[in-house]
């Protein structure tokens, strides 16, 4: 089987080395398409591929239409909004992700953003501390659990809301369960968002939730920009000079932040939650193993489409 690694943003060489070892050991052939600049390159490369590993690369109906032999695509990472799942189903191609492989990297970024902000950008001005403060986790999947683990080490008081996670699981991870989102936002000075992006979560965090947060509120978004209602976010920033927004991806209204709210926001240069050497390796190798296992045993554990 021909396994194509197609990445506009290439894996680290160490990751490719380990991916190759997995693919070779399974008796398959690895082909690389790295740092491509145009979709035409992807269309040509995927034409005879049996499987493909991608990162944030868009896998659309057009790409799948060009891939006559393709049986499976694995997104090396947890988010998968770059995969057109209905198109996968229409082409009878399996889509998978690799949940959990980037979780620690994203969780550490949450605190890197928070610490930089509360220490005034390391400018020498007097800042504040995290110990004894409240943090609310909006979503308690793999990343949320790692955030709770770090917050516990920092001496923070941890709350969480996730309708799909039991109180027992939260308690085992040192978090107190909030019965609803209103309680979570009302109780916590710091909120960290860990939601998948879908039609239910689109623009689900907005003014009505944010206005209830305590004084000196800090909202951290390492999920997707689309989960934010940006009009509501701008409204709360206008009304409350004590409110700050830290994000792993800049909002569409970035220009307004830069004009009006200097010192009250941090946006990374690009989405970099998973941009660590360890996460890069973990996600790539997990993708390779899932493909090898699928061809050997038919295992579809992380299948995303029906």
Secondary structure, 3 states (H helix, E strand, C coil): CEEEEEECCCCCHHHHHHHHHHHHHCCCEEEEEECCCCHHHHHHHHCCCCEEEECCCCECHHHHHHCCCCCEEEECCCCCCCECHHHHHHCCCEEEECCCCCHHHHHHHHHHHHHHHHCHHHCCCCCCCCCCCEEEEECCCHHHHHHHHHHHHCCCEEEEECCCCCHHHHHHCCCEECCCHHHHHHHCCEEEECCCCCCCCCCCECHHHHCCCCCCCEEEECCCHHHECHHHHHHHHHHCCCCEEEECCCCCCHHHHHHHCCCCEEECCCCCCCCCHHHHHHHHHHHHHHHHHHHHHCCCCCECCC
